Amino acid sequence: MNAEMYLMDLKVKLAVSSSIQSVEIIDERIVLSDRGYFRARLILANGDFLEISEYFVCEDEECFPKTYRYQWMDKEQKQLIKRWDNAEHFPGLPGFPCHIHLGREDNVQPSKPINSLELIDIIEKEIKEEMSINPEDTL
């Protein structure tokens, strides 16, 4: 897989996901055939906000993030739900520098690196679970 194919796969996944209501692509660049950048703002099916920012590199048949920040917030964009990133802020955490903030900036847990395609899979699963628990939210 090269950078162009990765971006195409990502945009198709964003377009067809039932967990995503709208997508605004802020920036996308193919730096070389094996690396690129993608940034987008999404409104999820439940009204929540998700911002994706990822600089990625492709090797063999896989693309992986070199630097990333995926921030999921409530619909008013005031309350953090989750943020995955690899800023080098928590050197004592297993899996450093990858970590996830859960609900608050100071609630930091270890994480593994994920790319935007994997992120969308996670979001889809969580949104579907939320909608099955709260079906009235879909009205």
Stockholm file with secondary structure:
# STOCKHOLM 1.0

chainA/1-139         MNAEMYLMDLKVKLAVSSSIQSVEIIDERIVLSDRGYFRARLILANGDFLEISEYFVCEDEECFPKTYRYQWMDKEQKQLIKRWDNAEHFPGLPGFPCHIHLGREDNVQPSKPINSLELIDIIEKEIKEEMSINPEDTL
#=GR chainA/1-139 SS CCHHHHHHHHHHHHHHCTTEEEEEEEEEEEEETTEEEEEEEEEETTSCEEEEEEEEEEETTEEEEEEEEEEEECTTSCSEEEEEECCTTCTTSTTTTCEEEESSTTCEEECCCCCHHHHHHHHHHHHHHHHHHCGGGGC
#=GC SS_cons         CCHHHHHHHHHHHHHHCTTEEEEEEEEEEEEETTEEEEEEEEEETTSCEEEEEEEEEEETTEEEEEEEEEEEECTTSCSEEEEEECCTTCTTSTTTTCEEEESSTTCEEECCCCCHHHHHHHHHHHHHHHHHHCGGGGC
//
